[in-house]
Amino acid sequence: MITLVVKEPGQNDKAFEYRGSMLVIGRSEDAGLVLPNVSVSRRHACVKAKRGAAVLEDLFSENGIVVNGITAKEHELSPGDTFQVGRYGIVFVGVDANAPVYKGQLVDEMPRFHARETKAVQDATYRFTPDMVKKFMESSRLSKGGALVSTQGQETTWVLGEGANSVGRTGTSVEARGFFWGNQAAEVRWTGTAHHIKKLTPWGTLKVNGRKVSERQLKEGDELQVGRSKFRYVVKE
């Protein structure tokens, strides 16, 4: 069985399981995984599973596939690999796993992905411009590798991922020192294209590159201060 997680802009992550050795992904109704959007070719890509391993292949699609931020025609998948098919991000969870887990959650407990009917049906696939492909690749790189690194004392790294990360005292996702109203001083959330930091309390300090802010989209290399703690926003490759 091939287990995937489908990521669609504006929607919660959804699980998809396919009981077979070759999964075709595309816009066509006879594809194994139907992605009903004109950014997806009718037969866009396929995942071939054999003896616990899986290989992703591009089926001569209009927009190609981007795996972990790199355009590829063929790629041997490892759990956690993310590939872009049109507007959809797809995470490979595994093959023939007894209890597959995604981000600490059993896949069986996640909502299922089902293709929804769309009003606009077009025969032609919408072709992405090079700039659009570049933006998809950059988004994938940031979502996978965006992290906060402490710049005081012993270096500690917190990989942010695609959820929400609380910043504050003990018990939060990212620990910071200082006086806050409650435990949480700020939150770093993935917006679908970038990591965004927002101050959650009127007390304490939030600075980006030395300037006080209430919220800000983070860029690689930004220097942050939350309370008395300092961090740098980096992207791990």
CYANA upper distance limits for C-alpha pairs under 8 A (distance plus 0.5 A):
  1 MET  CA     17 GLU  CA      7.13
  1 MET  CA     18 TYR  CA      5.97
  1 MET  CA     19 ARG  CA      4.98
  1 MET  CA     20 GLY  CA      6.41
  1 MET  CA     21 SER  CA      7.72
  1 MET  CA     95 VAL  CA      5.97
  1 MET  CA     96 ASP  CA      5.35
  1 MET  CA     97 ALA  CA      8.21
  2 ILE  CA     17 GLU  CA      6.15
  2 ILE  CA     18 TYR  CA      5.62
  2 ILE  CA     19 ARG  CA      7.05
  2 ILE  CA     20 GLY  CA      7.74
  2 ILE  CA     21 SER  CA      8.12
  2 ILE  CA     23 LEU  CA      8.43
  2 ILE  CA     49 ALA  CA      7.72
  2 ILE  CA     93 VAL  CA      8.48
  2 ILE  CA     94 GLY  CA      6.76
  2 ILE  CA     95 VAL  CA      5.25
  2 ILE  CA     96 ASP  CA      7.14
  3 THR  CA     15 ALA  CA      7.92
  3 THR  CA     16 PHE  CA      6.46
  3 THR  CA     17 GLU  CA      5.07
  3 THR  CA     18 TYR  CA      7.08
  3 THR  CA     92 PHE  CA      7.08
  3 THR  CA     93 VAL  CA      5.91
  3 THR  CA     94 GLY  CA      5.96
  3 THR  CA     95 VAL  CA      6.67
  3 THR  CA     96 ASP  CA      8.45
  3 THR  CA    100 PRO  CA      8.15
  4 LEU  CA     15 ALA  CA      6.42
  4 LEU  CA     16 PHE  CA      5.65
  4 LEU  CA     17 GLU  CA      6.78
  4 LEU  CA     90 ILE  CA      7.10
  4 LEU  CA     91 VAL  CA      6.05
  4 LEU  CA     92 PHE  CA      5.31
  4 LEU  CA     93 VAL  CA      5.79
  4 LEU  CA     94 GLY  CA      7.79
  5 VAL  CA     13 ASP  CA      7.02
  5 VAL  CA     14 LYS  CA      6.00
  5 VAL  CA     15 ALA  CA      4.93
  5 VAL  CA     16 PHE  CA      6.37
  5 VAL  CA     90 ILE  CA      6.14
  5 VAL  CA     91 VAL  CA      5.50
  5 VAL  CA     92 PHE  CA      7.18
  5 VAL  CA     93 VAL  CA      7.54
  6 VAL  CA     13 ASP  CA      6.40
  6 VAL  CA     14 LYS  CA      5.81
  6 VAL  CA     15 ALA  CA      6.69
  6 VAL  CA     16 PHE  CA      7.48
  6 VAL  CA     88 TYR  CA      7.39
  6 VAL  CA     89 GLY  CA      6.56
  6 VAL  CA     90 ILE  CA      5.19
  6 VAL  CA     91 VAL  CA      7.05
  6 VAL  CA    113 PHE  CA      7.40
  7 LYS  CA     11 GLN  CA      7.74
  7 LYS  CA     12 ASN  CA      7.62
  7 LYS  CA     13 ASP  CA      5.52
  7 LYS  CA     14 LYS  CA      7.26
  7 LYS  CA     88 TYR  CA      6.26
  7 LYS  CA     89 GLY  CA      5.30
  7 LYS  CA     90 ILE  CA      6.37
  7 LYS  CA     91 VAL  CA      8.29
  8 GLU  CA     12 ASN  CA      7.83
  8 GLU  CA     13 ASP  CA      7.61
  8 GLU  CA     87 ARG  CA      7.55
  8 GLU  CA     88 TYR  CA      5.65
  8 GLU  CA     89 GLY  CA      7.01
  9 PRO  CA     87 ARG  CA      8.06
  9 PRO  CA     88 TYR  CA      7.91
  9 PRO  CA    192 GLY  CA      7.19
 13 ASP  CA    110 MET  CA      8.49
 13 ASP  CA    111 PRO  CA      8.21
 14 LYS  CA    110 MET  CA      6.74
 14 LYS  CA    111 PRO  CA      5.68
 14 LYS  CA    112 ARG  CA      5.66
 14 LYS  CA    113 PHE  CA      5.52
 15 ALA  CA    107 VAL  CA      6.79
 15 ALA  CA    108 ASP  CA      8.42
 15 ALA  CA    110 MET  CA      6.54
 15 ALA  CA    111 PRO  CA      6.67
 15 ALA  CA    112 ARG  CA      5.39
 15 ALA  CA    113 PHE  CA      6.17
 16 PHE  CA    112 ARG  CA      6.50
 16 PHE  CA    113 PHE  CA      6.14
 18 TYR  CA     23 LEU  CA      7.57
 18 TYR  CA     32 GLY  CA      8.10
 20 GLY  CA     49 ALA  CA      8.50
 21 SER  CA     47 VAL  CA      8.49
 21 SER  CA     48 LYS  CA      6.26
 21 SER  CA     49 ALA  CA      5.33
 21 SER  CA     50 LYS  CA      7.16
 22 MET  CA     46 CYS  CA      7.27
 22 MET  CA     47 VAL  CA      6.20
 22 MET  CA     48 LYS  CA      5.00
 22 MET  CA     49 ALA  CA      6.71
 23 LEU  CA     31 ALA  CA      8.25
 23 LEU  CA     32 GLY  CA      6.03
 23 LEU  CA     33 LEU  CA      7.60
 23 LEU  CA     46 CYS  CA      5.84
 23 LEU  CA     47 VAL  CA      5.60
 23 LEU  CA     48 LYS  CA      6.99
 24 VAL  CA     31 ALA  CA      5.77
 24 VAL  CA     32 GLY  CA      5.64
 24 VAL  CA     33 LEU  CA      6.87
 24 VAL  CA     43 ARG  CA      7.30
 24 VAL  CA     44 HIS  CA      8.08
 24 VAL  CA     45 ALA  CA      6.53
 24 VAL  CA     46 CYS  CA      4.81
 24 VAL  CA     47 VAL  CA      7.13
 25 ILE  CA     31 ALA  CA      6.18
 25 ILE  CA     32 GLY  CA      6.56
 25 ILE  CA     33 LEU  CA      5.30
 25 ILE  CA     34 VAL  CA      6.68
 25 ILE  CA     35 LEU  CA      7.75
 25 ILE  CA     43 ARG  CA      6.70
 25 ILE  CA     44 HIS  CA      6.26
 25 ILE  CA     45 ALA  CA      5.71
 25 ILE  CA     46 CYS  CA      6.10
 25 ILE  CA     47 VAL  CA      8.45
 26 GLY  CA     31 ALA  CA      6.20
 26 GLY  CA     32 GLY  CA      8.41
 26 GLY  CA     33 LEU  CA      7.03
 26 GLY  CA     34 VAL  CA      5.92
 26 GLY  CA     35 LEU  CA      6.21
 26 GLY  CA     36 PRO  CA      8.33
 26 GLY  CA     40 VAL  CA      6.55
 26 GLY  CA     41 SER  CA      6.16
 26 GLY  CA     42 ARG  CA      5.26
 26 GLY  CA     43 ARG  CA      4.98
 26 GLY  CA     44 HIS  CA      5.29
 26 GLY  CA     45 ALA  CA      7.25
 27 ARG  CA     31 ALA  CA      7.58
 27 ARG  CA     34 VAL  CA      5.87
 27 ARG  CA     35 LEU  CA      5.55
 27 ARG  CA     36 PRO  CA      5.58
 27 ARG  CA     37 ASN  CA      7.04
 27 ARG  CA     38 VAL  CA      7.94
 27 ARG  CA     40 VAL  CA      6.25
 27 ARG  CA     41 SER  CA      6.26
 27 ARG  CA     42 ARG  CA      4.78
 27 ARG  CA     43 ARG  CA      7.14
 27 ARG  CA     44 HIS  CA      8.12
 28 SER  CA     34 VAL  CA      6.99
 28 SER  CA     36 PRO  CA      8.32
 28 SER  CA     41 SER  CA      8.37
 28 SER  CA     42 ARG  CA      5.03
 28 SER  CA     43 ARG  CA      7.11
 29 GLU  CA     34 VAL  CA      6.73
 30 ASP  CA     34 VAL  CA      8.17
 31 ALA  CA     42 ARG  CA      8.41
 31 ALA  CA     43 ARG  CA      7.54
 34 VAL  CA    115 ALA  CA      6.33
 35 LEU  CA     40 VAL  CA      7.36
 35 LEU  CA     88 TYR  CA      8.35
 35 LEU  CA    115 ALA  CA      6.70
 36 PRO  CA     40 VAL  CA      7.93
 36 PRO  CA    115 ALA  CA      6.93
 36 PRO  CA    116 ARG  CA      7.59
 36 PRO  CA    117 GLU  CA      7.94
 36 PRO  CA    118 THR  CA      7.42
 37 ASN  CA     86 GLY  CA      8.33
 37 ASN  CA     87 ARG  CA      8.23
 38 VAL  CA    121 VAL  CA      8.32
 38 VAL  CA    122 GLN  CA      7.30
 38 VAL  CA    124 ALA  CA      7.75
 38 VAL  CA    125 THR  CA      5.47
 38 VAL  CA    126 TYR  CA      5.75
 39 SER  CA     63 ASN  CA      7.90
 39 SER  CA     85 VAL  CA      8.42
 39 SER  CA     86 GLY  CA      5.09
 39 SER  CA     87 ARG  CA      6.77
 39 SER  CA    125 THR  CA      6.32
 39 SER  CA    126 TYR  CA      5.44
 39 SER  CA    127 ARG  CA      7.08
 39 SER  CA    128 PHE  CA      7.86
 40 VAL  CA     44 HIS  CA      6.85
 40 VAL  CA     61 SER  CA      8.37
 40 VAL  CA     62 GLU  CA      8.36
 40 VAL  CA     63 ASN  CA      7.97
 40 VAL  CA     85 VAL  CA      6.86
 40 VAL  CA     86 GLY  CA      5.36
 40 VAL  CA     87 ARG  CA      8.05
 40 VAL  CA    125 THR  CA      6.87
 40 VAL  CA    126 TYR  CA      8.07
 41 SER  CA     61 SER  CA      6.11
 41 SER  CA     62 GLU  CA      6.79
 41 SER  CA     63 ASN  CA      8.21
 41 SER  CA    125 THR  CA      6.08
 42 ARG  CA    125 THR  CA      8.29
 43 ARG  CA     59 LEU  CA      6.89
 43 ARG  CA     61 SER  CA      7.52
 44 HIS  CA     58 ASP  CA      6.86
 44 HIS  CA     59 LEU  CA      5.79
 44 HIS  CA     60 PHE  CA      7.46
 44 HIS  CA     61 SER  CA      5.35
 44 HIS  CA     62 GLU  CA      8.34
 44 HIS  CA     64 GLY  CA      8.07
 44 HIS  CA     85 VAL  CA      7.98
 45 ALA  CA     56 LEU  CA      7.60
 45 ALA  CA     57 GLU  CA      6.03
 45 ALA  CA     58 ASP  CA      4.96
 45 ALA  CA     59 LEU  CA      5.31
 45 ALA  CA     60 PHE  CA      8.39
 45 ALA  CA     61 SER  CA      7.70
 45 ALA  CA     65 ILE  CA      8.24
 45 ALA  CA     85 VAL  CA      8.50
 46 CYS  CA     56 LEU  CA      6.28
 46 CYS  CA     57 GLU  CA      5.86
 46 CYS  CA     58 ASP  CA      7.21
 46 CYS  CA     59 LEU  CA      7.49
 47 VAL  CA     54 ALA  CA      6.91
 47 VAL  CA     55 VAL  CA      6.06
 47 VAL  CA     56 LEU  CA      5.04
 47 VAL  CA     57 GLU  CA      6.95
 48 LYS  CA     54 ALA  CA      5.89
 48 LYS  CA     55 VAL  CA      5.71
 48 LYS  CA     56 LEU  CA      7.01
 49 ALA  CA     53 ALA  CA      6.14
 49 ALA  CA     54 ALA  CA      4.77
 49 ALA  CA     55 VAL  CA      7.07
 49 ALA  CA     95 VAL  CA      7.60
 50 LYS  CA     54 ALA  CA      6.81
 52 GLY  CA     95 VAL  CA      6.00
 52 GLY  CA     96 ASP  CA      6.93
 53 ALA  CA     76 GLU  CA      8.29
 53 ALA  CA     77 LEU  CA      7.95
 53 ALA  CA     95 VAL  CA      7.13
 54 ALA  CA     76 GLU  CA      6.54
 54 ALA  CA     77 LEU  CA      6.07
 54 ALA  CA     78 SER  CA      8.34
 54 ALA  CA     95 VAL  CA      7.64
 55 VAL  CA     74 GLU  CA      7.53
 55 VAL  CA     75 HIS  CA      6.17
 55 VAL  CA     76 GLU  CA      4.83
 55 VAL  CA     77 LEU  CA      6.11
 56 LEU  CA     74 GLU  CA      6.05
 56 LEU  CA     75 HIS  CA      5.67
 56 LEU  CA     76 GLU  CA      6.72
 56 LEU  CA     77 LEU  CA      7.13
 57 GLU  CA     73 LYS  CA      6.33
 57 GLU  CA     74 GLU  CA      4.98
 57 GLU  CA     75 HIS  CA      7.16
 58 ASP  CA     64 GLY  CA      6.93
 58 ASP  CA     65 ILE  CA      6.96
 58 ASP  CA     72 ALA  CA      8.11
 58 ASP  CA     73 LYS  CA      5.54
 58 ASP  CA     74 GLU  CA      6.83
 60 PHE  CA     64 GLY  CA      7.66
 62 GLU  CA    125 THR  CA      7.43
 62 GLU  CA    126 TYR  CA      8.48
 62 GLU  CA    127 ARG  CA      6.62
 63 ASN  CA     85 VAL  CA      8.40
 63 ASN  CA     86 GLY  CA      7.22
 63 ASN  CA    127 ARG  CA      6.45
 63 ASN  CA    128 PHE  CA      6.57
 64 GLY  CA     71 THR  CA      7.71
 64 GLY  CA     72 ALA  CA      8.05
 64 GLY  CA     73 LYS  CA      7.97
 64 GLY  CA     85 VAL  CA      7.85
 65 ILE  CA     71 THR  CA      6.33
 65 ILE  CA     72 ALA  CA      6.54
 65 ILE  CA     73 LYS  CA      7.59
 65 ILE  CA     83 PHE  CA      7.06
 65 ILE  CA     84 GLN  CA      6.08
 65 ILE  CA     85 VAL  CA      6.12
 65 ILE  CA     86 GLY  CA      8.28
 66 VAL  CA     70 ILE  CA      5.61
 66 VAL  CA     71 THR  CA      4.69
 66 VAL  CA     72 ALA  CA      6.44
 66 VAL  CA     83 PHE  CA      5.81
 66 VAL  CA     84 GLN  CA      5.56
 66 VAL  CA     85 VAL  CA      7.86
 66 VAL  CA    137 MET  CA      7.37
 67 VAL  CA     71 THR  CA      6.61
 67 VAL  CA     72 ALA  CA      6.94
 67 VAL  CA     75 HIS  CA      8.24
 67 VAL  CA     81 ASP  CA      7.55
 67 VAL  CA     82 THR  CA      6.28
 67 VAL  CA     83 PHE  CA      4.67
 67 VAL  CA     84 GLN  CA      7.01
 68 ASN  CA     81 ASP  CA      6.74
 68 ASN  CA     82 THR  CA      5.84
 68 ASN  CA     83 PHE  CA      6.56
 68 ASN  CA    137 MET  CA      8.34
 68 ASN  CA    140 SER  CA      7.02
 68 ASN  CA    141 ARG  CA      7.33
 68 ASN  CA    144 LYS  CA      8.44
 69 GLY  CA     83 PHE  CA      8.24
 69 GLY  CA    136 PHE  CA      8.31
 69 GLY  CA    137 MET  CA      4.99
 69 GLY  CA    138 GLU  CA      7.24
 69 GLY  CA    140 SER  CA      6.00
 69 GLY  CA    141 ARG  CA      6.03
 70 ILE  CA    137 MET  CA      7.33
 77 LEU  CA     81 ASP  CA      6.86
 77 LEU  CA     92 PHE  CA      7.55
 78 SER  CA     92 PHE  CA      7.57
 78 SER  CA     93 VAL  CA      8.42
 78 SER  CA     94 GLY  CA      7.86
 79 PRO  CA     91 VAL  CA      8.44
 79 PRO  CA     92 PHE  CA      5.98
 79 PRO  CA     93 VAL  CA      5.32
 79 PRO  CA     94 GLY  CA      5.91
 80 GLY  CA     91 VAL  CA      6.50
 80 GLY  CA     92 PHE  CA      6.09
 80 GLY  CA     93 VAL  CA      6.37
 81 ASP  CA     91 VAL  CA      6.22
 81 ASP  CA     92 PHE  CA      5.99
 81 ASP  CA     93 VAL  CA      8.34
 82 THR  CA     89 GLY  CA      7.16
 82 THR  CA     90 ILE  CA      6.01
 82 THR  CA     91 VAL  CA      4.89
 82 THR  CA     92 PHE  CA      6.86
 82 THR  CA    140 SER  CA      8.31
 83 PHE  CA     89 GLY  CA      6.32
 83 PHE  CA     90 ILE  CA      5.81
 83 PHE  CA     91 VAL  CA      7.01
 84 GLN  CA     88 TYR  CA      6.31
 84 GLN  CA     89 GLY  CA      5.08
 84 GLN  CA     90 ILE  CA      6.70
 84 GLN  CA    136 PHE  CA      8.18
 85 VAL  CA     89 GLY  CA      6.80
 85 VAL  CA     90 ILE  CA      7.89
 93 VAL  CA    100 PRO  CA      7.36
 93 VAL  CA    101 VAL  CA      7.80
 93 VAL  CA    102 TYR  CA      7.27
 94 GLY  CA    100 PRO  CA      7.61
 99 ALA  CA    106 LEU  CA      7.20
 99 ALA  CA    107 VAL  CA      8.00
 99 ALA  CA    108 ASP  CA      8.33
100 PRO  CA    106 LEU  CA      6.49
100 PRO  CA    107 VAL  CA      6.21
100 PRO  CA    108 ASP  CA      8.29
101 VAL  CA    105 GLN  CA      5.84
101 VAL  CA    106 LEU  CA      4.97
101 VAL  CA    107 VAL  CA      5.94
102 TYR  CA    106 LEU  CA      6.85
102 TYR  CA    107 VAL  CA      6.69
105 GLN  CA    109 GLU  CA      7.70
105 GLN  CA    110 MET  CA      8.20
106 LEU  CA    110 MET  CA      7.57
128 PHE  CA    132 MET  CA      6.30
128 PHE  CA    133 VAL  CA      6.87
129 THR  CA    133 VAL  CA      6.94
130 PRO  CA    134 LYS  CA      6.63
131 ASP  CA    135 LYS  CA      6.78
132 MET  CA    136 PHE  CA      6.82
133 VAL  CA    137 MET  CA      6.73
134 LYS  CA    138 GLU  CA      6.65
135 LYS  CA    139 SER  CA      6.53
136 PHE  CA    140 SER  CA      6.71
137 MET  CA    141 ARG  CA      6.75
138 GLU  CA    142 LEU  CA      6.70
139 SER  CA    143 SER  CA      6.60
139 SER  CA    192 GLY  CA      8.01
139 SER  CA    193 THR  CA      5.58
139 SER  CA    194 ALA  CA      7.18
140 SER  CA    144 LYS  CA      6.67
141 ARG  CA    145 GLY  CA      6.44
141 ARG  CA    146 GLY  CA      8.15
141 ARG  CA    235 VAL  CA      8.06
141 ARG  CA    237 GLU  CA      8.19
142 LEU  CA    146 GLY  CA      5.41
142 LEU  CA    193 THR  CA      8.33
142 LEU  CA    194 ALA  CA      7.13
142 LEU  CA    195 HIS  CA      8.29
142 LEU  CA    235 VAL  CA      6.81
143 SER  CA    160 LEU  CA      8.29
143 SER  CA    161 GLY  CA      5.94
143 SER  CA    162 GLU  CA      6.24
143 SER  CA    190 TRP  CA      7.83
143 SER  CA    193 THR  CA      8.18
143 SER  CA    194 ALA  CA      7.66
143 SER  CA    195 HIS  CA      8.29
144 LYS  CA    161 GLY  CA      6.29
144 LYS  CA    162 GLU  CA      8.21
144 LYS  CA    236 LYS  CA      8.47
145 GLY  CA    159 VAL  CA      7.20
145 GLY  CA    160 LEU  CA      8.17
145 GLY  CA    161 GLY  CA      7.61
145 GLY  CA    234 VAL  CA      8.35
145 GLY  CA    235 VAL  CA      5.28
145 GLY  CA    236 LYS  CA      4.93
145 GLY  CA    237 GLU  CA      6.58
146 GLY  CA    159 VAL  CA      6.57
146 GLY  CA    160 LEU  CA      6.32
146 GLY  CA    161 GLY  CA      7.20
146 GLY  CA    195 HIS  CA      8.07
146 GLY  CA    233 TYR  CA      7.58
146 GLY  CA    234 VAL  CA      6.37
146 GLY  CA    235 VAL  CA      4.88
146 GLY  CA    236 LYS  CA      6.82
147 ALA  CA    157 THR  CA      7.13
147 ALA  CA    158 TRP  CA      5.90
147 ALA  CA    159 VAL  CA      4.67
147 ALA  CA    160 LEU  CA      5.70
147 ALA  CA    161 GLY  CA      8.37
147 ALA  CA    233 TYR  CA      6.28
147 ALA  CA    234 VAL  CA      5.91
147 ALA  CA    235 VAL  CA      6.46
147 ALA  CA    236 LYS  CA      7.52
148 LEU  CA    157 THR  CA      6.27
148 LEU  CA    158 TRP  CA      5.74
148 LEU  CA    159 VAL  CA      7.06
148 LEU  CA    160 LEU  CA      7.81
148 LEU  CA    231 PHE  CA      6.45
148 LEU  CA    232 ARG  CA      6.12
148 LEU  CA    233 TYR  CA      5.28
148 LEU  CA    234 VAL  CA      6.82
149 VAL  CA    155 GLU  CA      7.14
149 VAL  CA    156 THR  CA      6.14
149 VAL  CA    157 THR  CA      4.94
149 VAL  CA    158 TRP  CA      6.93
149 VAL  CA    231 PHE  CA      5.72
149 VAL  CA    232 ARG  CA      5.72
149 VAL  CA    233 TYR  CA      7.02
149 VAL  CA    234 VAL  CA      7.67
150 SER  CA    154 GLN  CA      8.16
150 SER  CA    155 GLU  CA      5.88
150 SER  CA    156 THR  CA      5.88
150 SER  CA    157 THR  CA      7.10
150 SER  CA    229 SER  CA      8.13
150 SER  CA    230 LYS  CA      6.44
150 SER  CA    231 PHE  CA      4.85
150 SER  CA    232 ARG  CA      7.01
151 THR  CA    155 GLU  CA      6.83
151 THR  CA    230 LYS  CA      6.21
151 THR  CA    231 PHE  CA      5.79
151 THR  CA    232 ARG  CA      7.25
152 GLN  CA    229 SER  CA      7.85
152 GLN  CA    230 LYS  CA      6.99
152 GLN  CA    231 PHE  CA      8.34
158 TRP  CA    173 SER  CA      8.49
158 TRP  CA    174 VAL  CA      7.16
160 LEU  CA    164 ALA  CA      8.26
160 LEU  CA    165 ASN  CA      7.16
160 LEU  CA    188 VAL  CA      8.22
161 GLY  CA    190 TRP  CA      7.84
162 GLU  CA    189 ARG  CA      7.72
162 GLU  CA    190 TRP  CA      5.48
162 GLU  CA    191 THR  CA      8.47
162 GLU  CA    192 GLY  CA      8.23
163 GLY  CA    189 ARG  CA      6.47
163 GLY  CA    190 TRP  CA      6.29
164 ALA  CA    187 GLU  CA      7.22
164 ALA  CA    188 VAL  CA      6.25
164 ALA  CA    189 ARG  CA      4.78
164 ALA  CA    190 TRP  CA      7.06
165 ASN  CA    172 THR  CA      8.15
165 ASN  CA    173 SER  CA      5.88
165 ASN  CA    174 VAL  CA      7.50
165 ASN  CA    187 GLU  CA      6.04
165 ASN  CA    188 VAL  CA      5.57
165 ASN  CA    189 ARG  CA      6.72
166 SER  CA    172 THR  CA      5.79
166 SER  CA    173 SER  CA      5.59
166 SER  CA    174 VAL  CA      6.74
166 SER  CA    184 GLN  CA      6.65
166 SER  CA    185 ALA  CA      8.14
166 SER  CA    186 ALA  CA      6.60
166 SER  CA    187 GLU  CA      5.02
166 SER  CA    188 VAL  CA      6.97
167 VAL  CA    172 THR  CA      6.27
167 VAL  CA    173 SER  CA      6.53
167 VAL  CA    174 VAL  CA      5.17
167 VAL  CA    175 GLU  CA      6.36
167 VAL  CA    176 ALA  CA      6.90
167 VAL  CA    184 GLN  CA      6.16
167 VAL  CA    185 ALA  CA      6.23
167 VAL  CA    186 ALA  CA      5.54
167 VAL  CA    187 GLU  CA      6.16
167 VAL  CA    188 VAL  CA      7.99
167 VAL  CA    226 VAL  CA      8.38
168 GLY  CA    172 THR  CA      6.29
168 GLY  CA    173 SER  CA      8.38
168 GLY  CA    174 VAL  CA      6.94
168 GLY  CA    175 GLU  CA      5.65
168 GLY  CA    176 ALA  CA      5.27
168 GLY  CA    177 ARG  CA      7.42
168 GLY  CA    180 PHE  CA      8.20
168 GLY  CA    183 ASN  CA      6.03
168 GLY  CA    184 GLN  CA      4.99
168 GLY  CA    185 ALA  CA      5.48
168 GLY  CA    186 ALA  CA      7.29
168 GLY  CA    226 VAL  CA      8.42
169 ARG  CA    175 GLU  CA      5.90
169 ARG  CA    176 ALA  CA      6.14
169 ARG  CA    177 ARG  CA      6.90
169 ARG  CA    178 GLY  CA      8.49
169 ARG  CA    183 ASN  CA      5.63
169 ARG  CA    184 GLN  CA      7.12
170 THR  CA    175 GLU  CA      6.63
170 THR  CA    183 ASN  CA      7.85
171 GLY  CA    175 GLU  CA      8.24
171 GLY  CA    183 ASN  CA      8.34
172 THR  CA    183 ASN  CA      7.89
172 THR  CA    184 GLN  CA      7.39
176 ALA  CA    226 VAL  CA      6.98
176 ALA  CA    227 GLY  CA      7.20
176 ALA  CA    228 ARG  CA      7.63
176 ALA  CA    229 SER  CA      5.80
177 ARG  CA    226 VAL  CA      8.17
177 ARG  CA    227 GLY  CA      6.35
177 ARG  CA    228 ARG  CA      5.86
177 ARG  CA    229 SER  CA      6.07
178 GLY  CA    204 GLY  CA      7.32
178 GLY  CA    226 VAL  CA      8.30
178 GLY  CA    227 GLY  CA      5.03
178 GLY  CA    228 ARG  CA      5.73
178 GLY  CA    229 SER  CA      7.98
179 PHE  CA    203 TRP  CA      7.61
179 PHE  CA    204 GLY  CA      6.28
179 PHE  CA    227 GLY  CA      7.25
180 PHE  CA    184 GLN  CA      7.58
180 PHE  CA    185 ALA  CA      6.32
180 PHE  CA    201 THR  CA      7.36
180 PHE  CA    203 TRP  CA      5.95
180 PHE  CA    204 GLY  CA      5.92
180 PHE  CA    227 GLY  CA      8.16
181 TRP  CA    185 ALA  CA      7.78
181 TRP  CA    201 THR  CA      6.45
181 TRP  CA    202 PRO  CA      8.00
181 TRP  CA    203 TRP  CA      6.51
181 TRP  CA    204 GLY  CA      8.47
184 GLN  CA    200 LEU  CA      7.37
184 GLN  CA    201 THR  CA      8.18
185 ALA  CA    199 LYS  CA      6.68
185 ALA  CA    200 LEU  CA      5.87
185 ALA  CA    201 THR  CA      6.23
185 ALA  CA    204 GLY  CA      7.71
185 ALA  CA    226 VAL  CA      7.78
185 ALA  CA    227 GLY  CA      8.25
186 ALA  CA    197 ILE  CA      7.35
186 ALA  CA    198 LYS  CA      5.98
186 ALA  CA    199 LYS  CA      4.82
186 ALA  CA    200 LEU  CA      5.37
186 ALA  CA    201 THR  CA      7.81
186 ALA  CA    206 LEU  CA      8.34
186 ALA  CA    226 VAL  CA      8.09
187 GLU  CA    197 ILE  CA      6.09
187 GLU  CA    198 LYS  CA      5.88
187 GLU  CA    199 LYS  CA      7.12
187 GLU  CA    200 LEU  CA      7.46
188 VAL  CA    195 HIS  CA      6.89
188 VAL  CA    196 HIS  CA      5.92
188 VAL  CA    197 ILE  CA      4.80
188 VAL  CA    198 LYS  CA      7.01
189 ARG  CA    195 HIS  CA      6.09
189 ARG  CA    196 HIS  CA      5.83
189 ARG  CA    197 ILE  CA      6.98
190 TRP  CA    194 ALA  CA      6.29
190 TRP  CA    195 HIS  CA      5.06
190 TRP  CA    196 HIS  CA      6.81
191 THR  CA    195 HIS  CA      6.73
191 THR  CA    196 HIS  CA      7.36
194 ALA  CA    217 GLN  CA      7.32
194 ALA  CA    218 LEU  CA      7.51
195 HIS  CA    217 GLN  CA      6.56
195 HIS  CA    218 LEU  CA      6.13
196 HIS  CA    215 GLU  CA      7.75
196 HIS  CA    216 ARG  CA      6.23
196 HIS  CA    217 GLN  CA      4.76
196 HIS  CA    218 LEU  CA      6.13
197 ILE  CA    215 GLU  CA      5.94
197 ILE  CA    216 ARG  CA      5.94
197 ILE  CA    217 GLN  CA      6.82
197 ILE  CA    218 LEU  CA      7.47
198 LYS  CA    214 SER  CA      6.37
198 LYS  CA    215 GLU  CA      4.60
198 LYS  CA    216 ARG  CA      7.09
199 LYS  CA    206 LEU  CA      7.07
199 LYS  CA    213 VAL  CA      8.38
199 LYS  CA    214 SER  CA      5.67
199 LYS  CA    215 GLU  CA      6.54
204 GLY  CA    226 VAL  CA      7.95
204 GLY  CA    227 GLY  CA      5.76
205 THR  CA    212 LYS  CA      7.83
205 THR  CA    225 GLN  CA      7.51
205 THR  CA    226 VAL  CA      5.99
205 THR  CA    227 GLY  CA      5.20
205 THR  CA    228 ARG  CA      8.17
206 LEU  CA    212 LYS  CA      6.31
206 LEU  CA    213 VAL  CA      6.55
206 LEU  CA    214 SER  CA      7.44
206 LEU  CA    224 LEU  CA      7.81
206 LEU  CA    225 GLN  CA      6.07
206 LEU  CA    226 VAL  CA      5.26
206 LEU  CA    227 GLY  CA      7.08
207 LYS  CA    211 ARG  CA      5.56
207 LYS  CA    212 LYS  CA      4.83
207 LYS  CA    213 VAL  CA      6.21
207 LYS  CA    224 LEU  CA      6.04
207 LYS  CA    225 GLN  CA      5.46
207 LYS  CA    226 VAL  CA      7.20
208 VAL  CA    212 LYS  CA      7.09
208 VAL  CA    213 VAL  CA      7.32
208 VAL  CA    216 ARG  CA      8.34
208 VAL  CA    222 ASP  CA      7.09
208 VAL  CA    223 GLU  CA      6.14
208 VAL  CA    224 LEU  CA      5.08
208 VAL  CA    225 GLN  CA      7.06
209 ASN  CA    222 ASP  CA      6.56
209 ASN  CA    223 GLU  CA      5.36
209 ASN  CA    224 LEU  CA      6.70
210 GLY  CA    223 GLU  CA      8.01
210 GLY  CA    224 LEU  CA      8.11
210 GLY  CA    225 GLN  CA      8.40
218 LEU  CA    222 ASP  CA      7.11
218 LEU  CA    233 TYR  CA      7.69
219 LYS  CA    233 TYR  CA      7.58
220 GLU  CA    233 TYR  CA      6.16
220 GLU  CA    234 VAL  CA      5.76
220 GLU  CA    235 VAL  CA      7.04
221 GLY  CA    232 ARG  CA      6.68
221 GLY  CA    233 TYR  CA      5.88
221 GLY  CA    234 VAL  CA      6.20
222 ASP  CA    232 ARG  CA      6.23
222 ASP  CA    233 TYR  CA      5.80
222 ASP  CA    234 VAL  CA      8.27
223 GLU  CA    230 LYS  CA      7.83
223 GLU  CA    231 PHE  CA      6.42
223 GLU  CA    232 ARG  CA      5.12
223 GLU  CA    233 TYR  CA      7.06
224 LEU  CA    230 LYS  CA      6.11
224 LEU  CA    231 PHE  CA      5.53
224 LEU  CA    232 ARG  CA      6.45
224 LEU  CA    233 TYR  CA      8.01
225 GLN  CA    229 SER  CA      6.11
225 GLN  CA    230 LYS  CA      4.89
225 GLN  CA    231 PHE  CA      6.77
226 VAL  CA    230 LYS  CA      6.91
